[in-house]
Amino acid sequence: MHYTYQDIMELDRIDRLKIINSITGIKPANLIGTLDKDKTTNLAVFSSVIHLGSKPPLLGFIARPRSVDSGHTLRNIEEMRVYTINHIHPYFTKEAHYTSAKFNPSISEFDRCGFSEEYIEAFEAPFVKESVVKIGLRLKELIPIPLNGTTLVIGEIAHLVMPDTAMEYGDMDLEQLRSTGISGLNSYYELKKIAQYPYVRAEEVPDFDKIKISE
């Protein structure tokens, strides 16, 4: 199977969305929690959260074009300057997925989809109580992407909440935390740790044979 740019652009809209959203591989599954000035909360599923740096601790995610941002996540972040990112776990992937519905702005996805709000003192944005890993962020920068009307939202971590047992031998064990991943628009995956290697220094790289691909 070989698609050219023209082939991709001529695909049915949903087929194109599913293919292009899947070819990057498994992406982190998160719920982003926000609220507006009237204190109405909002919750939306995202698979575009990325690490941007650790000093300062920055995370980014891509917000859809404003014309289709029915969840009002971007608007709320602009207004309140705070938001949360919460890992999705296997026992609530269905509820998390349905936060993507186009609800009326007056309806909170927390209530409609069965989630509980949780708060940290002096931090207004709602966390997902059911999540094991929760991150509270303060907005640092919004970078418009003119090519497709999306926005890169950059936040600085103000709060990081996770179990005492989350770190194993200096690394976060996402399998033990049962964090999930997303492929495409609607497929959810559990993560399985398959290996752990040391920090790489050029002089310590082994001599490798050519990788053999099974027929």
N, C-alpha and C positions, 0 to 999 in steps of 0.2 A: 504494500500500500504506500503510495507516494502522492502527497498533496502539494501542489504549487500554491503560491499566494492567491492566484486567481481561483483555484479550486476551493480554497478555504473561504474566500469571500462569497462564493456562490453556494455554499452549503446552507441548508435550512438553519435559521437563527439558533434554535435550540441545539441542534447537532453541533454547530460551530462553538457555542458556549461550552458544551460538555467536553469536546475534544481539547480546546485551548485551555480550559480550566484543569484538565487532567494531565497534560503532557509534562508539566513541571514536576510531577510526582506527588507524593503525600505531603500535604501542608498542615500546619498546626491548626487544630480546631479550637476556637475561642468564642466566648460570649463577651461582647463589649457593653458595659453598663453605663448609662448616662442619666441625667435629669435636666429638666428645663427650669426656667426662672419661677414657674408656678409649682415646682417640686414634683411634677409628674415624671415618673421614671420611665426609662426605655431600655430595652435589651435586644441585641441583634447578634446573629451568628456571623463570624468573619473567619476567612481562611488565609488572610493576607498579612498577618502579623509577622514582622521581621525584626531581627536584632540589628541595631545601628552602631552600638558602641557601649563600652562598659565604664568609661570614665570621661564624662558623666554617663550614668546608665540610661541609655536611650533606646526606645522601641518605636517602630513605625508601623503603620498599616495604611492600606489604600481604601479611601472612601469613594464610593461610586459617584457618578455625576449628580449634581444637585437635583436635576429634573426627575431622577428616578430614585433618589434617596428617601424612599417612603418611610424608613425607620427613623429619620430625623437625627441620626447619630451625629453627623457632622455639625448640624445646626446647634445641637445641645452642647457639643464640645466647644464650639466657638463662643457660645453664651456664657458657659459656666467655667471653662478652662480646666476642668478636671474630668476624669473618666476612669473606668476600671476595665481590665482584661482578665478574664476568668477561664481557666482550662475547662474543656468539656470532657466528661468521663462516660464510660460505656452505659451506665445505668440511667443517663438522661440525654442520650443523643437525639431521641425522637422529639422530646420537648424542646431541646435546643434548636433543632432543625426548623420547627414550626414558628420560631421567632422571626423567620424571614418573611412571614405573611405581611401583606399591606394593611395593617391595622390603622384605625382612626388614631390620630395623634393623642386623643384623650384617653386611649386605652393603653395600659401598661402591659408589656409582654411578660413582666414578672408575674402579674396576676393571671393573665390569660393563659400562659403556658405552664403554670404550676411551680414557679421558682419563688424563693424567699429572698427578700432584700436584707443585706447586712451592712453595717456602717462602722467606720473607724472615727473616733473623736477628731474633730477639726478637719475632716475630709468629707466633702458633701456627696461625692458620687457613690452610687450603690454598688456593693459587691454582691456576687452570687453566693449565698450561704452554702449551697450544696456543692460548690466547687472546692477541690482540695488545694489548688494553687490559684492565688488571687493576687493581682497586681494593681496598685493604684497609681495613676499617672497625672502629671500636670502638663498641660499643653505648652509646648515650646515653639513650634513652628508649623505653619500650613504651607505646603508647596504645591501650587496648582500644576497639573500636567496637561498642557494645552493639546497634546496629541489626541487625547480621548476624553477630556473633561473631568478626569478623576483628580483626586487630591491626596498627596502623601501627608499623612498626619504624624507628626513627630512629638512624642511625649517623653518626659523625664520621670523615672520611677521614684515615687515618693514613699510607697509602701509595698513590701513583698511579703506575702503570707503563705507559708507552706509547712508541711509536717517536719518535725525535728529529724525524722528518718529519711528525708528527701534526698540528702546527699550521701552517695556511696563512694568511698575512696576518692573523694574530692570532686566527683561528678554527680550531676543530678540524674537520678534513675527514673526516667519517664515511664518505663514499663511498670515499675513498682508503684508509681503514682497513678497508673492507669489513665494517663492522658491519651486522648484520641487524635486522629488525623482525618483530614478530608481530602477526597479526590473528586474533581468535577464539581457538580452542583449539589449532589445529594447522596454521595457514598461516604460512609464513615468507616474508619479502620482503627483497630487496636494496634498498639506499638509493641514490638518485640525486640529486645536488645540482643544483637547477634555477636558483638565483639567490643573490646575496648583496647585502645592502643596508646602508647606513650606520646607525650609531646614530641613533635618531630624536629630533629636537628639534621642538617644536610649530611654531616659526617656519620650519622648513625643509620642512614637509610640502607636497608639490606639490598643484596643483589637479587633482582627478580628475573625469573624466566618469563617468556611471553605467555600471556594469559590464554588458556585453551578454552574455546567456546564449544560447549556440547552441541552435537548435531540434534 
